[in-house]
């Protein structure tokens, strides 16, 4: 068997390496924590071990996988190109910078770089919530070029997070306007609400909007905005303290639904 490819995916806070065939079907996966290669077909053993060779360290076992749960079956049926789980924080920006890099000489830094650094910082903090039963997807694309920077799913419900880089700048939030430093106010909260509403429609579940300010000098919120939570990057761990809304099975089912690119084509 040739043409196999290895794609890393995070599940329950642990990394798994999935092996896919040329037609996009899953043929095996390597569980680092368990030190086990799970084969879906014994005939592919040699090819799978060959392609996983550079990624395997230490002792490991090889054998058929345990009987999958319904959620795992739904995930296994996804074509790799339709699975959003491997998206990195700032994936859309990374693609944009790769396709259209900034000129080597320019007076001001490319603002996409600042936005990328902010999304990566928030994404790292969100990934740290996995151990508390939360699941996160990064750079969820919406039709029309919009993007949910981070989608957080866990015991405390669902959150569509929009990240705003604000390093050493004063931020004022006066619904629906957000003022960053000396820049003109922008009706950013309207966009954030719209993205959360579209996310809620796609998942048929309540999704709360959140604006995450990264490294601001100060934050002024005269009145708490309607339906939008405003927080800084240092306050993200506090989200894990909320709970009582979703059971673990519901979290996994919503995560499986959200990671399917096809879920977002109708919003």
C-alpha angles and dihedrals in degrees: 000000000000136000095053118156132196121223122184118222132179118228126171089350093304130105121240126185112219121201117212130189127229091270092054097255120138113246103170146342136212118223107204094192094052094036090228136132110210112207122200090193127027090211090069095053098108095044093046094049090048095053092043093047097098091050101047120090127179128352121344141168130225127213148112116306124252117264105286124235120239090259091052090048090054091051094047090054092061119103109234091243090057096048113097095185094092091056111124123222106277092015093153091052092047090054091046093051091047094051097039111022119190118256112270091239119049134137095231130043117255106266089217088068092057091046091049093051090050094050091047092052092049091044092055091051092049093049087057089066093066092093089059092058099268126132125204136195122194129214098003106193120225125195114271096038098290121134137196102223093209133000114202121195123181150111091309095054134255127321129189104205125202114194123213120187108224105160110177092343132122114245126200121190115196108162118284095003127078118193118198115195111304095337121116116271115265127203090236096148091065090060092045092052091047093052091048091049092052090048091051090050093051095049096035088228137103111273120188121212122231134185113208116199112202118216098334120179090223139346125217118192109170091184128010107256118245113260094350124101114211117205142147127243091258090060096057095097088061089069089069090062092068119086147134097095106086131034119223091255091053091049092053093046093051091046091052090050094046095050091060109095089210090066090070101047094084099055 
